[in-house]
């Protein structure tokens, strides 16, 4: 990749606009864009985010959206966004319990796509080394269908721009508890994109995909890498299989840029998945991705938010840690009281819970099946590598 020479902005940037957190899928929907504002205010309370790091998203032209999404689907989203009746809405995944129609949805998610594309462009052009687009990570959206709360696939659109405009080889790493199916299928036959997903097994969790036999097709053969995990996987096993698979895959592929879907729904408290990770374990996975970016692509890394459905207690702490890791800054041990006072009433209105006092989780008892779960995950990673390493040696002609 040869980034276009241009003036640097900052070593690490935080893509932000108030509009990115102002929309709602519905009053009771578990996906809450407010998570961005919760995280930003926490970072500001900690003194870790200032105006010098913030960059406004560049507007995304509809023509760019149509490079990935079908014209009929985009037209359907625009029509329901305006409140027009559409008999075939459900055929496009629109108007279901998971994917409710809300006013202005086309414009709101187009802004999210613009934010993630801005982050990728800044890094690919050499104007920043790392960038964070927390509103992004809508990894389930398909070319012609809304899926899993995701209207348009901002990460796939941004990756497509990186490959087409900058000639980049992109490694997409998805740590969300749910398989990154939309991104995988959109690049399943691409030689320029490797998708790596660690997720709770599709045998138990939406979207039911992400099996080890999904390895890519044609020019993309060997470039879809899936690590399905057992429910109740804990930190040690998660990091063990990460270390077994992810560095090996990147060593084979040698990306120019890494795009991370960081997720926050791997956490024990998340209500929509059954992984059992702590804040400390997830933060360590973020650190590993940063180190791999330094090792393989001169630090070029774009991170997005993704899933996370415990929006007050868990997501802000995790994404604040993500920013701290990206910007090489330590976080204080204690959650600022001013931030807790600002948001406690909002949490109390939704659940009988208290905001945490600490960034770290207190220890909890291990699962009684910890050993069996770790053994199953280890075997899954071993079988995956047994399938993929011969393909990588054949394709890339170098040891992994």
Secondary structure, DSSP 8 states (H G I E B T S, - for coil): ----------SEEEE--GGGGS--S-TT-S--TTHHHHHHHHHHHTT---GGGEE------HHHHTTTS-HHHHHHHHHHHTT---TTGGGGTTTSSSS---TTHHHHHHHHHHHHHHHHHHHHTTS-SEEEETT---TT-BTTB-BTTBSS-HHHHHHHHHHHHH---EEEEE-SSS--HHHHHHTTT-SSEEEEEEEE-TTTSTT----TT----GGGTT-EEEEEE-TT--HHHHHHHHHHHHHHHHHHH--SEEEEE--STTBTT-TT----B-HHHHHHHHHHHHHHHHHHHTT-EEEE----S-TTTTHHHHHHHHHHHHTT----SB--HHHHHHHHHHHHHH-S----SBSS-------TTHHHHHHHHHHHHHHHHHHHHHHHHHHH-S--
